[in-house]
């Protein structure tokens, strides 16, 4: 668009400059021509005055020499029946014709123009004053004037093109900012806003974009508030189950159930808090992946011990900050770990690898035959709704990451939660 506007300004200004400068160039040439002939006429008039005083040859020779044209050898006086006084370049026939017509004439010759001015003498005789104007004098100052006009045209064209480029740059810049904001909004960044700039139409579009983004944030906040309310309703049946568990006689089973209820109550609180956080606040959160993983492994270790699953944890010596709210990170980690418990036989070992690369969960089970179906909502096999890994995938994508499913180092499934800036994990055999 910017290049098109520049070309359009260049074309229009060039046509306008040509429309004005070509006539000006012709007019300048004509003015120089008329000026040269006017000077020649003045030189001839001075000799006419001298002829009116006296026609003596010696006096006329002095009068011719006193003029600028005469001293330059470009003026002559033709008296009837006498040789020309001064330097003559006109043909005799042209001089005789001017004397007979008794009217000033100009005759073109090679190298210039001869101006012939007849003058009446006593006795009905006619003298002719000849002033020769060379081409250099005829068009003196034309080329500098043309160069000045050409320079003016270049300045006008360059100036208009530069102004058009600046205006086009402002328009393009505002358009690009609006497009960039739309892309970021499409990628899930609901905090993006666009500064209204550029022409009124683009400014109005930017304000409409900001209004739309605010509306989307309010809508998502309302949905999250509804999810928080639904999670809060689970507190009532959970409390009833806890009372029943407390009625169980003391022992290992009762202790595990009470511990599980405590953990579940904490997780419900975290889910409610995370769901009620506004989308703008959520975008600014950074959570330690290692810390959250440690809490979730403590929760799942009870079930792993009951099922005889051997678990191995690799990494976790240094904190790993990820741009995901704690509540959503809990959901994602539970989806990865819960996938192992739900789709592998009891006693199947699993490995958890956490590092700056992200979180990878490998198991020694049968693997996932269709990775695409595993993250598809609906029945994805073995009675599963496919919602767990789909939640993990959406959480990763909302943070700018991705979820990868493949064959792990234990021979079973590998599910990798990759977040922004995290390099791709090595594939099997690399």
C-alpha positions as CSV (number, residue, x, y, z in Angstrom):
1,X,0.0,0.0,0.0
2,X,2.8,2.4,0.9
3,X,4.6,1.7,-2.4
4,X,1.3,2.1,-4.3
5,X,0.7,5.5,-2.7
6,X,4.2,6.6,-3.5
7,X,3.9,5.6,-7.2
8,X,0.5,7.3,-7.4
9,X,1.9,10.6,-6.0
10,X,4.9,10.4,-8.3
11,X,2.7,9.9,-11.4
12,X,0.2,12.7,-10.5
13,X,2.9,15.2,-9.6
14,X,4.9,14.4,-12.7
15,X,1.9,15.0,-14.9
16,X,1.1,18.3,-13.2
17,X,4.8,19.4,-13.4
18,X,4.9,18.6,-17.1
19,X,1.6,20.4,-17.7
20,X,3.0,23.6,-16.2
21,X,6.7,23.4,-16.9
22,X,6.6,22.6,-20.6
23,X,4.6,25.9,-21.4
24,X,6.9,27.8,-19.0
25,X,9.9,26.5,-20.9
26,X,8.5,27.6,-24.2
27,X,7.5,30.9,-22.7
28,X,11.0,31.4,-21.3
29,X,12.5,30.8,-24.7
30,X,10.2,33.3,-26.4
31,X,10.9,35.9,-23.7
32,X,14.6,35.6,-24.4
33,X,14.0,35.9,-28.1
34,X,11.9,39.0,-27.7
35,X,14.4,40.5,-25.3
36,X,17.3,40.1,-27.8
37,X,15.3,41.7,-30.7
38,X,14.3,44.5,-28.3
39,X,17.9,45.2,-27.6
40,X,18.7,45.2,-31.3
41,X,15.8,47.6,-31.9
42,X,17.2,50.0,-29.3
43,X,20.6,49.8,-31.0
44,X,19.1,50.6,-34.4
45,X,17.1,53.5,-32.9
46,X,20.2,55.1,-31.6
47,X,21.7,55.1,-35.2
48,X,18.4,56.5,-36.6
49,X,18.9,59.5,-34.3
50,X,22.4,59.9,-35.6
51,X,21.2,59.8,-39.2
52,X,18.6,62.5,-38.4
53,X,21.5,64.7,-37.3
54,X,24.0,64.2,-40.1
55,X,24.7,61.5,-42.7
56,X,28.4,62.2,-42.8
57,X,30.2,58.9,-43.2
58,X,32.9,59.7,-40.6
59,X,30.3,60.7,-38.0
60,X,28.2,57.6,-38.7
61,X,31.3,55.4,-38.4
62,X,31.9,56.9,-34.9
63,X,28.2,56.5,-34.0
64,X,28.3,52.8,-35.0
65,X,31.5,52.2,-33.0
66,X,29.9,53.8,-29.9
67,X,27.1,51.2,-29.7
68,X,27.5,47.8,-28.1
69,X,26.5,45.9,-31.2
70,X,28.8,48.1,-33.4
71,X,31.8,47.6,-31.1
72,X,31.1,43.8,-31.3
73,X,31.0,43.9,-35.1
74,X,27.3,43.2,-35.4
75,X,25.9,46.6,-36.6
76,X,26.0,48.2,-40.0
77,X,24.5,51.2,-41.8
78,X,23.5,50.9,-45.4
79,X,23.2,54.3,-47.2
80,X,21.8,54.5,-50.7
81,X,24.6,54.1,-53.3
82,X,27.4,53.7,-50.7
83,X,29.3,50.9,-49.1
84,X,28.0,49.6,-45.8
85,X,29.3,51.4,-42.7
86,X,30.3,48.8,-40.1
87,X,30.2,45.0,-40.2
88,X,27.4,43.7,-42.5
89,X,26.1,40.1,-42.6
90,X,22.8,40.6,-44.3
91,X,22.3,39.9,-48.0
92,X,22.0,42.9,-50.4
93,X,18.7,41.7,-51.6
94,X,17.2,41.6,-48.1
95,X,18.6,45.1,-47.4
96,X,17.0,46.4,-50.7
97,X,13.7,44.7,-49.9
98,X,13.6,46.3,-46.4
99,X,14.4,49.8,-48.0
100,X,11.6,49.4,-50.5
101,X,9.0,48.2,-47.9
102,X,10.2,50.8,-45.4
103,X,9.2,48.4,-42.6
104,X,11.4,46.7,-40.0
105,X,12.1,43.1,-40.8
106,X,14.0,40.1,-39.4
107,X,15.9,37.7,-41.6
108,X,17.3,34.4,-40.3
109,X,20.8,33.4,-41.3
110,X,23.2,30.7,-40.3
111,X,24.3,31.5,-36.7
112,X,21.7,34.2,-35.9
113,X,19.1,36.7,-37.0
114,X,19.5,40.1,-38.8
115,X,17.3,42.9,-37.7
116,X,16.8,45.5,-40.5
117,X,15.5,48.9,-39.6
118,X,14.8,51.4,-42.5
119,X,15.2,55.1,-41.9
120,X,14.0,57.9,-44.2
121,X,16.6,60.5,-45.3
122,X,16.2,63.8,-47.0
123,X,15.3,63.7,-50.7
124,X,13.1,60.6,-50.3
125,X,16.1,58.4,-49.8
126,X,16.1,55.4,-47.4
127,X,18.9,54.1,-45.3
128,X,18.8,50.7,-43.6
129,X,20.3,49.9,-40.2
130,X,21.3,46.3,-39.7
131,X,21.8,44.7,-36.3
132,X,22.9,41.1,-36.3
133,X,21.8,39.0,-33.3
134,X,23.7,35.7,-32.9
135,X,22.0,32.6,-31.6
136,X,24.0,32.8,-28.3
137,X,22.6,36.2,-27.7
138,X,19.2,35.3,-29.0
139,X,18.7,32.6,-26.3
140,X,21.0,34.0,-23.6
141,X,19.8,32.8,-20.1
142,X,17.4,30.1,-21.5
143,X,19.4,27.1,-20.4
144,X,19.9,28.3,-16.8
145,X,16.2,29.1,-16.7
146,X,15.3,25.6,-18.0
147,X,17.7,24.0,-15.5
148,X,16.0,26.0,-12.7
149,X,12.6,24.9,-13.8
150,X,13.8,21.3,-14.0
151,X,15.2,21.5,-10.5
152,X,11.9,23.0,-9.3
153,X,10.1,20.1,-10.9
154,X,12.4,17.5,-9.2
155,X,11.9,19.2,-5.8
156,X,8.1,19.3,-6.2
157,X,8.0,15.7,-7.3
158,X,10.3,14.5,-4.6
159,X,8.5,16.5,-2.0
160,X,5.1,15.2,-2.9
161,X,6.3,11.7,-3.1
162,X,8.0,12.0,0.3
163,X,4.8,13.4,1.8
164,X,2.7,10.6,0.3
165,X,5.3,8.1,1.6
166,X,4.9,9.6,5.1
167,X,1.2,9.5,5.0
168,X,1.3,6.0,3.6
169,X,3.7,4.9,6.3
170,X,1.3,6.2,8.9
171,X,-1.6,4.4,7.3
172,X,0.4,1.1,6.9
173,X,1.8,1.3,10.5
174,X,-1.7,1.7,11.9
175,X,-3.0,-1.2,9.7
176,X,-0.1,-3.4,10.8
177,X,-0.7,-2.7,14.5
178,X,-4.3,-3.6,14.1
179,X,-3.5,-6.8,12.3
180,X,-0.9,-7.7,14.9
181,X,-3.4,-7.1,17.7
182,X,-5.9,-9.3,15.9
183,X,-3.3,-12.1,15.6
184,X,-2.5,-11.9,19.3
185,X,-6.1,-12.0,20.2
186,X,-6.6,-15.0,17.9
187,X,-3.7,-16.7,19.8
188,X,-5.5,-16.2,23.1
189,X,-4.0,-13.0,24.4
190,X,-7.1,-11.2,25.7
191,X,-5.0,-8.4,27.3
192,X,-4.0,-7.0,23.9
193,X,-5.3,-3.6,23.0
194,X,-4.6,-1.4,20.0
195,X,-3.9,2.3,20.2
196,X,-6.2,4.2,17.8
197,X,-4.1,5.8,15.1
198,X,-4.1,6.7,11.4
199,X,-7.1,7.9,9.4
200,X,-10.5,8.2,11.1
201,X,-11.7,4.9,9.6
202,X,-8.7,2.9,11.0
203,X,-9.0,4.7,14.4
204,X,-12.7,3.7,14.5
205,X,-11.7,0.1,13.6
206,X,-9.1,0.1,16.5
207,X,-11.6,1.3,19.0
208,X,-14.1,-1.3,17.8
209,X,-11.4,-4.0,18.2
210,X,-10.7,-2.8,21.8
211,X,-14.4,-3.0,22.5
212,X,-14.6,-6.5,21.1
213,X,-11.6,-7.6,23.2
214,X,-13.2,-6.2,26.3
215,X,-16.4,-8.0,25.5
216,X,-14.6,-11.3,25.0
217,X,-12.8,-10.9,28.3
218,X,-16.0,-10.2,30.1
219,X,-17.7,-13.2,28.5
220,X,-14.8,-15.5,29.5
221,X,-14.7,-14.1,33.0
222,X,-18.4,-14.8,33.3
223,X,-17.9,-18.4,32.1
224,X,-15.1,-18.9,34.5
225,X,-17.2,-17.5,37.4
226,X,-19.8,-20.1,36.4
227,X,-17.2,-22.8,36.5
228,X,-16.1,-21.6,39.9
229,X,-19.7,-21.7,41.1
230,X,-20.1,-25.3,39.9
231,X,-16.8,-26.3,41.5
232,X,-18.0,-24.7,44.7
233,X,-21.2,-26.8,44.6
234,X,-19.1,-29.9,44.9
235,X,-18.2,-28.8,48.4
236,X,-21.5,-30.0,49.7
237,X,-21.3,-33.7,48.6
238,X,-17.6,-33.7,49.4
239,X,-18.4,-32.6,53.0
240,X,-21.0,-35.4,53.3
241,X,-18.4,-38.0,52.1
242,X,-15.9,-36.6,54.5
243,X,-18.3,-37.0,57.4
244,X,-18.9,-40.6,56.3
245,X,-15.1,-41.2,56.1
246,X,-14.6,-39.8,59.6
247,X,-17.1,-42.4,60.8
248,X,-14.9,-45.2,59.6
249,X,-12.9,-46.9,62.4
250,X,-9.4,-45.5,62.7
251,X,-6.8,-47.3,60.6
252,X,-4.7,-47.1,57.4
253,X,-7.8,-47.0,55.1
254,X,-9.4,-44.2,57.1
255,X,-6.2,-42.2,57.2
256,X,-5.8,-42.5,53.4
257,X,-9.4,-41.5,52.8
258,X,-9.1,-38.4,55.1
259,X,-5.8,-37.5,53.4
260,X,-7.4,-37.8,50.0
261,X,-10.4,-35.6,51.1
262,X,-8.0,-33.0,52.4
263,X,-6.1,-32.9,49.1
264,X,-9.3,-32.9,47.1
265,X,-10.6,-29.9,49.2
266,X,-7.3,-28.1,48.5
267,X,-7.6,-28.7,44.8
268,X,-11.2,-27.5,44.7
269,X,-10.1,-24.3,46.4
270,X,-7.3,-23.9,43.9
271,X,-9.7,-24.5,41.0
272,X,-12.2,-22.0,42.3
273,X,-9.5,-19.4,42.8
274,X,-8.0,-20.0,39.4
275,X,-11.3,-20.0,37.6
276,X,-12.4,-16.7,39.2
277,X,-9.2,-14.9,38.3
278,X,-9.8,-12.5,35.4
279,X,-8.3,-13.2,32.1
280,X,-6.1,-10.1,32.4
281,X,-4.7,-11.2,35.7
282,X,-4.2,-14.8,34.5
283,X,-2.1,-13.5,31.6
284,X,0.4,-12.0,34.1
285,X,0.8,-15.2,36.2
286,X,4.0,-17.2,36.4
287,X,4.0,-20.5,38.2
288,X,6.8,-22.8,39.4
289,X,6.3,-26.1,37.5
290,X,8.5,-28.0,39.9
291,X,6.6,-26.9,43.0
292,X,3.2,-27.7,41.5
293,X,4.5,-31.1,40.2
294,X,5.7,-32.0,43.7
295,X,2.3,-31.3,45.2
296,X,0.6,-33.4,42.5
297,X,3.0,-36.3,42.8
298,X,2.2,-36.4,46.6
299,X,-1.5,-36.6,45.7
300,X,-1.1,-39.4,43.1
301,X,1.5,-41.3,45.1
302,X,-1.2,-42.7,47.4
303,X,-3.0,-44.3,44.4
304,X,0.3,-45.4,42.9
305,X,1.3,-47.2,46.1
306,X,-2.1,-49.0,46.2
307,X,-1.7,-50.2,42.6
308,X,1.9,-51.1,42.9
309,X,3.2,-48.7,40.3
310,X,6.9,-47.8,40.4
311,X,7.4,-44.1,39.7
312,X,10.6,-42.3,38.8
313,X,11.2,-38.5,38.8
314,X,14.0,-37.0,36.7
315,X,15.0,-33.4,37.2
316,X,13.4,-30.8,39.4
317,X,16.6,-29.5,41.0
318,X,15.9,-25.9,39.8
319,X,12.6,-24.0,39.7
320,X,11.0,-23.8,36.2
321,X,8.7,-20.7,35.8
322,X,6.0,-21.1,33.2
323,X,3.4,-18.5,32.1
324,X,0.4,-20.6,33.3
325,X,-1.8,-19.9,36.4
326,X,-1.4,-22.5,39.2
327,X,-5.0,-23.8,38.9
328,X,-4.6,-24.5,35.2
329,X,-1.2,-26.1,35.7
330,X,-2.7,-28.4,38.2
331,X,-5.4,-29.5,35.7
332,X,-2.7,-30.1,33.0
333,X,-0.4,-32.1,35.3
334,X,-3.4,-34.2,36.6
335,X,-4.4,-34.8,33.0
336,X,-1.0,-36.2,32.2
337,X,-0.7,-38.3,35.3
338,X,-4.3,-39.4,35.3
339,X,-3.9,-40.7,31.8
340,X,-1.3,-43.2,33.1
341,X,-3.6,-44.5,35.8
342,X,-6.7,-44.6,33.6
343,X,-5.2,-46.4,30.5
344,X,-2.4,-48.7,31.8
345,X,-2.8,-51.8,33.9
346,X,-2.1,-51.7,37.6
347,X,1.6,-52.2,38.3
348,X,2.7,-50.3,35.2
349,X,5.7,-48.1,35.9
350,X,5.9,-44.5,34.8
351,X,8.5,-41.8,34.6
352,X,8.2,-38.0,35.1
353,X,10.8,-35.8,33.5
354,X,10.7,-32.1,34.5
355,X,13.2,-29.5,33.3
356,X,13.5,-26.3,31.4
357,X,12.2,-28.3,28.4
358,X,8.9,-28.7,30.1
359,X,7.1,-31.7,31.6
360,X,7.2,-35.2,30.0
361,X,5.4,-38.3,31.3
362,X,6.4,-41.7,30.0
363,X,4.8,-45.0,30.9
364,X,5.5,-48.7,30.2
365,X,2.0,-49.4,29.0
366,X,0.6,-50.3,25.6
367,X,1.0,-46.7,24.2
368,X,-1.4,-44.6,22.4
369,X,-2.3,-45.9,18.9
370,X,-4.0,-42.8,17.7
371,X,-2.6,-39.6,19.2
372,X,-5.0,-37.3,17.4
373,X,-8.0,-39.2,18.9
374,X,-6.5,-39.0,22.4
375,X,-7.0,-35.2,22.4
376,X,-10.4,-35.2,20.7
377,X,-13.5,-34.6,22.7
378,X,-16.0,-37.4,22.7
379,X,-15.3,-41.1,23.1
380,X,-11.6,-41.7,22.3
381,X,-11.4,-45.3,23.3
382,X,-11.7,-47.4,26.4
383,X,-14.7,-45.5,27.5
384,X,-12.7,-42.3,27.8
385,X,-14.2,-38.9,26.9
386,X,-10.8,-37.6,25.7
387,X,-11.4,-34.6,27.9
388,X,-8.3,-34.9,30.1
389,X,-5.5,-34.5,27.4
390,X,-7.7,-32.1,25.5
391,X,-7.7,-29.8,28.6
392,X,-3.9,-30.1,28.8
393,X,-3.6,-29.3,25.1
394,X,-5.8,-26.2,25.4
395,X,-3.9,-25.0,28.5
396,X,-0.6,-25.4,26.6
397,X,-1.9,-23.6,23.5
398,X,-3.3,-20.8,25.5
399,X,0.2,-20.2,27.0
400,X,1.8,-20.4,23.5
401,X,3.0,-23.9,23.8
402,X,1.8,-27.3,22.6
403,X,1.1,-30.9,23.7
404,X,3.0,-33.8,21.9
405,X,2.1,-37.5,22.1
406,X,4.4,-40.3,21.0
407,X,6.4,-43.4,22.0
408,X,8.3,-43.0,25.2
409,X,11.6,-44.4,26.5
410,X,9.8,-47.0,28.6
411,X,8.1,-48.5,25.6
412,X,4.7,-47.0,26.2
413,X,3.1,-43.6,25.7
414,X,5.0,-40.3,26.0
415,X,3.0,-37.2,26.7
416,X,5.0,-33.9,26.6
417,X,3.7,-30.6,27.8
418,X,5.8,-28.0,26.0
419,X,5.5,-24.3,27.0
420,X,6.8,-21.1,25.4
421,X,10.5,-21.1,24.7
422,X,10.9,-24.7,25.6
423,X,12.9,-26.7,23.0
424,X,11.5,-29.8,21.4
425,X,12.2,-32.9,23.5
426,X,14.4,-35.6,21.9
427,X,12.4,-38.3,20.0
428,X,12.9,-42.0,20.5
429,X,16.2,-43.1,19.1
430,X,17.7,-39.6,18.9
